[in-house]
Every structure is written in structure tokens, then in C-alpha cells.
Amino acid sequence: MRSEARLLVPALTFIALTVAAVASLGTPLITSVATSFHVSLDSAQWTLTVALLSGAVATPVLGRLGAGPHRRATILVTLAVVVTGSALTVLPLPFAWLLAGRAAQGVGLGLTALMMGVARDHLPEERSAAVIALISVVSIIGAGVGYPLAALLVELGGVRAAYGLGLVVTAAALLTAWRSIPEAPEGRSARVNVKGAVVLAASLVLVLFLAGEPSLWSRHLAVAVGFAVVAAVLLCVWVVIELRSTTPLVDVRAVRHPAVAGANLAMFVGGIGMYLLLTLITRYAQTPHGAGYGFGLTTFVAGLVLIPFSVLGFVGGRLTPRVRTRIADPLLLAGSAVVVGGGFALFAAARSDLVELFVAMGVLGFGVGGFSAAMPGVILAVIPKSETSSAMSFNYVVRSVGYSLGSAVGGLILAAGTRPGHLFPDDSAYTAAALVGIGAMAITTLTSLALARRRPSEANP
């Protein structure tokens, strides 16, 4: 049993890291895709957006399937889809096939919550909590791992070589899952509420489309508001469907628990802030000197700026389980949010030297690592084991939407700070965006402190 556990933990971690890193491959390759496929940058941006969309749509469905007796088959089939998508990105096919491949790769984002469910079912309780925290962390820092590697491969062998990396690691993840993932415990049952899945998918597509097209808000405000209203109505309809269903996609009643609702609110607002700062720093680093600021870094060198994010994110995530025996998870969330807010403050006050960007990115990574490691503990304290995958899937949908909105908010603020006839925004626009981020992290901190004041009375079922 101990030997199996030793093999299971690295397998779960590797799979979670792989799907996160592969989904993030679109970020550093956007310019190269536009050049290689002779498409606009807006079109190339969809190589990232479509992966986030498919991941957000697939996550709750996979979470429900993962709560049933066929979890192992669900994981293997999903990874097979990801490998197939990775092959499509490597083959010399038209741009539409590349988008299809990226959509298939994005489906893998829904596996993170299933990895947590496996850990909670097959590891001792004290061990599973630390492993779940680690899975949560690597799902975040995966972007920092994939970014510099992909950028280097683009410079060495072109965009197909970079996507080739995705094919290799996803094939390895599939083999790892086939060798290591056990069957779900007996007595589980899970049916997918198809109607609820379709309505939720439609609402998420609208939300993430609006987040991925910030220019729509500035050029066609009425259309954007109309889409937002439709998305809100669809989400309300979805909640009604879930409440009336005997086999809900997500247990909405459990989500309404104050601890779970508060955690999801903190994840949503905190996700906006976290991704906003990540976007600001990487964009600032690549801005050419001619703009009056920035460092004009190449894609690969800009990717190296993410190394402090990944390294300190891992450190923060590993430290969190050690201190959570003395400090409650909601307080850890609040402390981590304060750290991220500190990263915003550093970026707002000092960014004239590249070292300062590295420091700000490291502070961001440490805060995100701690936040990600503490988040599952808040939710799982009041959720039955059988609902682990479903509950964490919903949290990851919230996170995806928050991240997408964070990127959109950054784009809108910088666009508003760009004078007519200028290609790049004024330096002051970055300061304004940082102040917005500080506000978001302040809300996240207050929400987490409110959670700390009402500790759940329920024991872990």
C-alpha cells in the first residue's frame, strides 16, 4: 500500500502539471502562430482562448463523471482526447485544425479536480490533504513551466516544435495514468445532467468570450452588455435546473454553504487580481524601449521572468501544509491575498529595473502558491468525499472565469491609457491597473477574513 501511494502521488502531480502546462502553451506562441499561419493577432489569440473555453466547459462535466464508478476510464479517455489534440497541433494542417487541437488540449484542464478526488479516496487523510494542496499549486505554476520552454523551442525549431513538446508530455501523462490511476471505490454513482451541462456551457462560452474580446466593450458596448445579460440569465436558469435535478452537475446546495460560497467568491476576485498582475508584468517586460518604458525582451527572455513565479509558487505551496496545522485555511487565504497585493504595490512603485520585475513576479508566485494550497482545505472541510471532484471542479470553473476577466480588465485599462495614434499605453496606465489589482486583493482578503470568523462546525465526512 505504501509503495502504491509513493507511485500514486508523483503520478497525480505529473498529470496535473502536464495538463496545466500544455493548456498554457498558447500564451507564448500567439505571435509565432500569427506569423506562421498568416492570420491576425486577434485570430491567433484564440489558440489560448479556445483552450480556456473548452477547459471551463469540460471541468464540471468531468467533475461529475469523476464522482462516479468510472473515474479511471474518464481520466484515460480525457487524456486520450488531449493527446489527439496535441497531435493535431503538430501535424502540418490548416489553422482551423490547430484551433481544434487546442480545444482538445484544453479539455485536460478538467482533470485537476479528478486528481484531487483520487488523492482523497486512496491516500490516508493526513497525507491526502498535503497532496491535494500540491496538486492545486502545480495546476497554477504549470503556466510558468510551459511558457519559457515553449518560447525556447519556438526560437530553435518553430511553432510546430513547441507544440511537439505538448505531444510528448501528454503521451507520457496518458501512459502514467494507465499505469497508476486506481479504480474508484465501489458504491459510487454519477449521471451527467445533460440539460444542465448544455446551459452551463452556453453561459460559460459567453462569459469567456466577453473576457477574451476586450475590444468588444470599447467598440460595441451595447452588444457586449447584451451578451452579458444573456449569460447572466443562462446562469440563473442553470441554477434552477440544478436545484430541481436529482442528478445535478454541481451540488448547488453544497455550493451555497457559507464556507464554499465564500471560498468561491475569494477565488473569483482573487483570480482576477492574480492574473491581472501576471499579464501586466509580462506585457511590460516585452514593451520596447521606444515606448519610453519597458525592456523590449524577446519571447524567450520574457518567459524567464516567469521562473520566480513558478519557483516561489512551489515554495509557497509546499510551506502551506506545514503551517495549516497552526493557522486556519481561511487565514492562510487572507495572508496569501495580502502577499499578492504586496506584489501589486511593488510593481506600482518600482519597475524601472528588470530585477524589480523579477522580485514582483516572485512575490506574486509566493502568494498564488499559498492561496492555491489553502483553497482546497476550505472547501473540502464541509464536502463529502464522494463530492470532491464535483466541488473542486466548480471552484476551478470560477478560477478560470476570474483569470479570464483579469486578463480582460488589464487589456481594457491599458487600452484606455493608450493615446490616439500611439501603439503602446502610457506608463501611468500600468500604475492605474496595479491600483485596481490592489483593490481586488483587498476584497479577497476581507472575504477570507470573514470566512475565518465562522469556522465550519462540520467534521470531514
C-alpha positions in Angstrom: 0.0 0.0 0.0 2.8 2.4 0.9 4.6 1.6 -2.4 1.4 2.2 -4.3 1.0 5.5 -2.5 4.5 6.6 -3.3 3.9 5.9 -7.0 0.4 7.5 -7.0 1.5 10.9 -5.6 4.0 11.7 -8.3 1.6 10.4 -11.0 -1.2 12.7 -9.8 1.2 15.6 -9.6 2.7 15.0 -13.0 -0.7 14.7 -14.7 -2.0 17.9 -13.1 1.2 19.8 -14.1 1.1 18.4 -17.6 -2.5 19.5 -18.5 -1.9 22.9 -17.0 1.4 23.5 -18.9 0.0 22.2 -22.2 -3.1 24.4 -21.9 -0.9 27.4 -21.3 1.2 26.8 -24.4 -0.9 29.2 -26.4 0.3 32.2 -24.4 3.9 32.5 -25.7 3.1 31.2 -29.2 0.5 33.8 -30.2 2.8 36.0 -32.3 4.6 33.0 -33.8 1.2 31.4 -34.8 0.1 34.6 -36.4 3.3 34.7 -38.5 3.4 31.0 -39.3 -0.3 30.7 -40.3 -0.6 34.2 -41.8 -3.5 35.2 -39.5 -4.2 38.3 -37.4 -3.0 38.5 -33.8 -6.7 38.5 -32.7 -7.2 35.2 -34.6 -4.0 33.8 -33.1 -5.2 34.8 -29.6 -7.9 32.1 -30.0 -5.3 29.4 -29.6 -5.3 30.4 -25.9 -8.9 31.4 -25.6 -10.3 28.2 -27.1 -8.3 26.1 -24.7 -9.7 28.1 -21.7 -13.2 27.8 -23.1 -13.1 24.1 -23.6 -11.5 23.6 -20.2 -14.1 25.6 -18.4 -16.9 23.7 -20.2 -15.4 20.3 -19.7 -14.4 20.8 -16.0 -17.9 20.5 -14.3 -18.8 17.5 -16.6 -15.6 15.7 -15.9 -16.0 16.5 -12.2 -19.4 14.8 -12.1 -18.2 11.8 -14.1 -15.2 11.6 -11.8 -17.6 11.3 -8.8 -18.9 8.1 -10.3 -17.7 4.5 -10.7 -16.0 5.1 -14.0 -13.4 7.7 -12.9 -10.4 5.8 -14.1 -12.0 5.4 -17.6 -12.9 9.1 -17.6 -9.3 10.1 -16.9 -7.9 7.8 -19.5 -10.4 8.9 -22.2 -9.8 12.6 -21.4 -6.1 12.2 -21.7 -6.5 10.3 -25.0 -8.5 13.3 -26.3 -5.7 15.6 -25.1 -3.1 13.5 -26.9 -5.2 13.5 -30.1 -5.4 17.3 -29.8 -1.7 17.6 -29.3 -1.1 15.6 -32.5 -3.4 18.0 -34.4 -1.3 20.9 -33.3 1.9 19.2 -34.6 0.7 17.9 -38.0 1.0 20.3 -41.0 -2.7 21.1 -41.1 -4.6 24.4 -41.7 -5.2 26.9 -38.9 -8.7 25.6 -38.1 -7.3 22.2 -37.2 -4.8 23.9 -34.9 -7.7 25.5 -33.1 -9.5 22.2 -32.9 -6.3 20.7 -31.4 -6.0 23.4 -28.8 -9.7 22.9 -27.8 -9.0 19.2 -27.3 -5.9 20.1 -25.2 -8.0 22.5 -23.1 -10.3 19.6 -22.1 -7.5 18.3 -19.9 -7.9 21.2 -17.5 -10.9 19.4 -16.1 -8.7 16.6 -14.8 -7.2 18.6 -11.9 -10.2 18.1 -9.7 -10.3 14.4 -10.6 -6.7 14.1 -9.4 -7.8 15.6 -6.1 -10.7 13.1 -5.9 -8.2 10.2 -6.4 -5.9 11.5 -3.7 -8.7 11.9 -1.2 -10.1 8.4 -1.9 -6.8 6.4 -1.9 -4.4 8.2 0.5 -4.5 8.5 4.2 -6.4 11.6 5.4 -3.4 13.4 6.7 -1.4 12.6 3.5 -4.2 13.4 1.1 -4.6 17.0 2.4 -1.0 17.8 1.5 -1.2 16.1 -1.9 -4.4 17.9 -2.8 -2.7 21.2 -1.9 0.3 20.2 -4.0 -2.0 19.4 -7.0 -3.7 22.7 -6.6 -0.3 24.5 -6.7 1.2 22.7 -9.7 -2.0 23.4 -11.7 -1.1 27.1 -11.2 2.6 27.1 -11.7 2.3 24.9 -14.8 1.9 28.0 -16.9 5.2 29.3 -15.6 6.9 26.0 -16.5 5.4 25.7 -20.0 6.0 29.4 -21.0 9.8 29.5 -21.2 10.2 26.0 -22.6 7.7 26.7 -25.4 9.3 30.1 -26.2 12.8 28.5 -26.4 11.5 25.7 -28.8 9.9 28.4 -31.0 13.3 30.1 -31.4 15.0 26.8 -32.1 12.6 24.9 -34.3 9.5 27.0 -34.9 5.9 26.8 -33.6 5.4 23.1 -34.5 8.4 22.2 -32.4 6.9 24.0 -29.4 3.6 22.1 -29.8 5.6 18.9 -30.2 6.6 19.3 -26.6 2.9 19.1 -25.7 2.5 15.9 -27.7 5.4 14.2 -25.9 4.4 15.2 -22.3 0.7 14.4 -22.8 1.5 11.0 -24.2 3.7 10.4 -21.1 0.8 11.6 -18.9 -1.6 9.1 -20.6 0.9 6.2 -20.0 1.4 7.3 -16.4 -2.4 7.4 -15.8 -2.9 4.0 -17.3 -0.2 2.5 -15.1 -1.0 4.3 -11.8 -4.6 5.5 -11.5 -6.8 3.1 -9.5 -10.4 2.4 -9.9 -12.9 4.5 -7.9 -14.3 3.0 -4.6 -17.4 0.8 -5.1 -20.8 2.1 -4.4 -20.4 5.3 -6.4 -22.9 6.5 -8.9 -22.9 9.6 -11.1 -25.1 10.6 -14.0 -24.5 13.7 -16.0 -27.4 16.2 -16.2 -27.2 16.9 -19.9 -29.6 19.8 -19.9 -27.7 21.5 -17.1 -24.4 20.8 -18.9 -25.6 22.5 -22.1 -27.0 25.6 -20.3 -23.8 26.0 -18.2 -21.6 25.5 -21.3 -23.5 28.2 -23.2 -23.2 30.7 -20.3 -19.5 30.0 -19.8 -18.8 30.4 -23.6 -20.5 33.8 -23.5 -18.7 34.9 -20.3 -15.2 33.8 -21.5 -15.9 35.2 -25.0 -16.6 38.6 -23.4 -13.5 38.3 -21.3 -11.3 37.3 -24.3 -12.6 40.1 -26.5 -12.0 43.3 -24.5 -12.2 45.4 -27.7 -15.9 44.5 -27.9 -16.6 46.5 -24.8 -14.8 49.6 -26.1 -16.2 49.5 -29.7 -19.6 47.8 -29.3 -20.7 48.4 -25.7 -24.4 47.7 -26.3 -23.6 44.3 -27.9 -21.3 43.4 -25.0 -23.8 44.3 -22.4 -26.5 42.3 -24.3 -24.3 39.2 -24.3 -23.5 39.8 -20.5 -27.2 39.9 -19.7 -27.9 36.7 -21.7 -25.0 35.0 -19.9 -26.4 36.1 -16.5 -29.9 34.8 -17.4 -28.4 31.4 -18.6 -26.5 31.1 -15.3 -29.8 31.7 -13.4 -31.6 29.1 -15.5 -28.7 26.7 -14.8 -29.1 27.1 -11.1 -32.8 26.4 -11.3 -32.2 23.3 -13.3 -29.5 22.1 -10.9 -31.8 22.6 -7.9 -34.6 20.6 -9.5 -32.4 17.8 -10.7 -32.0 14.6 -8.9 -28.5 14.2 -10.6 -27.2 17.8 -10.6 -24.0 18.6 -12.4 -22.8 20.5 -9.4 -24.4 20.2 -5.9 -25.6 23.8 -5.8 -27.0 23.3 -2.3 -23.5 22.4 -1.1 -22.0 25.3 -3.1 -24.4 27.6 -1.1 -22.7 26.6 2.2 -21.1 29.8 3.6 -17.6 28.3 3.6 -17.9 27.0 0.0 -19.6 30.2 -1.3 -17.1 32.4 0.4 -14.2 30.4 -0.9 -15.5 30.6 -4.5 -16.0 34.4 -4.1 -12.4 34.7 -2.9 -11.2 32.5 -5.8 -13.2 34.6 -8.3 -12.0 38.1 -7.1 -8.5 36.8 -6.2 -8.2 35.1 -9.6 -9.0 38.5 -11.3 -6.2 40.1 -9.4 -3.6 37.3 -9.7 -3.9 37.0 -13.5 -4.0 40.8 -13.9 -0.6 41.2 -12.3 0.8 38.2 -14.3 -0.5 39.9 -17.5 0.8 43.3 -16.6 4.4 42.2 -15.8 4.8 40.0 -18.9 3.4 42.7 -21.2 5.5 45.4 -19.5 8.7 43.3 -19.9 8.1 42.9 -23.7 7.3 46.6 -24.4 10.1 48.1 -26.5 12.3 50.9 -25.2 10.8 53.2 -27.8 7.6 53.5 -25.7 9.5 55.3 -23.0 9.5 52.4 -20.6 9.7 48.6 -20.8 12.6 46.3 -21.6 11.9 45.0 -25.1 12.5 41.4 -24.1 12.2 38.6 -26.6 9.5 36.0 -26.0 12.0 33.5 -24.5 13.7 36.0 -22.2 10.3 37.3 -21.1 9.4 33.7 -20.3 12.3 33.6 -17.9 10.6 36.3 -15.9 8.1 33.6 -15.0 10.7 31.5 -13.4 10.5 33.3 -10.0 6.7 32.9 -10.2 7.0 29.1 -10.6 9.8 28.6 -8.1 8.4 30.7 -5.3 4.8 29.5 -6.1 6.0 25.9 -5.5 7.8 27.0 -2.3 4.7 28.8 -1.0 2.6 25.8 -1.8 4.9 23.4 0.0 5.1 25.6 3.1 1.3 26.0 3.4 0.5 22.4 4.5 3.2 22.7 7.2 1.6 25.8 8.8 -2.0 25.0 8.3 -2.0 22.8 11.4 -1.4 26.1 13.4 -3.2 28.6 11.1 -6.7 28.1 9.7 -7.1 27.8 6.0 -9.2 31.0 5.6 -6.4 33.0 7.4 -3.9 31.5 5.0 -6.1 32.6 2.1 -6.2 36.1 3.6 -2.4 36.2 4.2 -1.7 35.0 0.7 -4.0 37.7 -0.8 -2.1 40.3 1.2 1.2 38.9 -0.3 -0.3 39.2 -3.9 -1.4 42.8 -3.0 2.2 43.4 -2.0 3.3 42.3 -5.4 1.0 44.8 -7.0 2.3 47.6 -4.7 5.9 46.7 -5.7 5.0 46.8 -9.4 3.2 50.1 -9.0 6.1 51.7 -7.1 9.2 50.2 -8.7 9.5 48.8 -12.2 12.4 50.8 -13.8 14.8 47.9 -13.4 14.4 44.3 -14.7 15.3 43.0 -11.2 12.3 44.7 -9.8 10.1 42.8 -12.2 11.6 39.6 -11.1 11.0 40.4 -7.5 7.4 41.4 -8.1 6.8 38.2 -10.1 8.4 36.2 -7.2 6.1 37.8 -4.6 3.1 37.1 -6.9 4.2 33.4 -7.2 4.6 33.0 -3.4 1.2 34.5 -2.8 -0.5 32.5 -5.5 1.2 29.3 -4.3 0.0 29.8 -0.7 -3.5 30.8 -1.9 -3.9 27.7 -4.2 -2.6 25.3 -1.5 -5.0 26.7 1.2 -8.1 26.9 -1.0 -9.0 23.1 -1.2 -8.9 22.9 2.6 -11.6 25.5 3.0 -14.0 23.7 0.6 -13.2 20.0 1.4 -13.8 20.6 5.2 -17.5 20.7 4.5 -17.8 18.5 1.4 -18.2 14.7 1.5 -15.5 12.6 -0.1 -17.8 11.5 -2.9 -18.3 15.1 -4.0 -14.6 16.1 -4.0 -14.2 16.1 -7.8 -17.5 18.0 -8.4 -17.0 20.7 -5.7 -13.4 21.4 -6.8 -14.4 21.4 -10.5 -16.8 24.2 -9.8 -14.1 26.1 -7.9 -11.8 25.7 -11.0 -14.5 27.0 -13.3 -14.8 30.0 -11.0 -11.0 30.3 -11.2 -11.0 30.1 -15.0 -13.6 32.9 -15.3 -11.7 35.0 -12.8 -8.4 34.6 -14.7 -10.1 35.4 -18.0 -11.7 38.5 -16.5 -8.3 39.5 -15.0 -6.8 39.4 -18.5 -9.7 41.4 -19.9 -9.6 44.0 -17.2 -5.9 44.5 -17.8 -6.5 44.9 -21.5 -9.3 47.4 -21.0 -7.3 49.6 -18.6 -4.2 49.6 -20.8 -6.4 50.3 -23.9 -8.0 53.3 -22.1 -4.5 54.5 -21.3 -3.3 54.5 -24.9 -3.5 57.9 -26.6 -4.8 58.2 -30.2 -2.1 57.4 -32.7 0.1 55.6 -30.1 0.7 51.9 -30.2 1.6 51.4 -26.5 -0.2 52.7 -23.4 1.2 55.4 -21.2 3.3 54.2 -18.3 0.7 55.6 -15.9 -1.9 53.1 -17.3 0.2 50.3 -15.7 0.1 52.1 -12.3 -3.7 52.5 -12.6 -4.1 48.8 -13.4 -1.9 47.9 -10.4 -4.2 50.0 -8.1 -7.2 48.2 -9.4 -5.4 44.9 -8.6 -4.7 46.1 -5.1 -8.4 46.8 -4.7 -9.3 43.3 -5.9 -6.8 41.7 -3.4 -8.2 43.8 -0.6 -11.7 42.4 -1.3 -10.2 38.9 -1.4 -8.5 39.5 1.9 -11.7 40.8 3.6 -13.7 37.8 2.2 -11.2 35.4 3.5 -11.2 37.0 7.0 -15.0 36.7 7.0 -14.6 33.0 6.4 -12.1 32.8 9.3 -14.7 34.3 11.7 -17.1 31.4 11.1 -15.2 28.2 11.1 -17.2 25.2 9.9 -18.6 23.1 12.7 -18.9 20.0 10.5 -16.2 17.5 10.5 -14.9 16.0 7.4 -17.5 13.3 6.3 
